Amino acid sequence: MKNKKNIFINNTNGLDYQSIANIITNDGYKINHSSARNYVIRGFIKIAKYISDMHDLKYTDAQIYEIAKSYKFQTSVAELMKEINND
């Protein structure tokens, strides 16, 4: 069985990229699942790059990409955002 990865939005239990694409399309912006994935990954790349630069870490673009698409990294960022939002 293929292990699907989910992205967590607000208080949902997690959505796959197709579900995210469907929500965006229903809101009037046509998008497919691969574009949804690309937008999500690009956002996490910016976050990973910022954190890397802030701590003067010298990761390559390939390393930043691997970090950004990591489930652990994405989950950690989401948890930090929830924590900040609850303060």
ABEGO torsion letter per residue (X at the ends): XBBBBBBBBEABAEBBAAAAAAAAAAAGBBBBAAAAAAAAAAAAAAAAAAAAAAAGBBBBAAAAAAAAABAAAAAAAAAAAAAAAAX
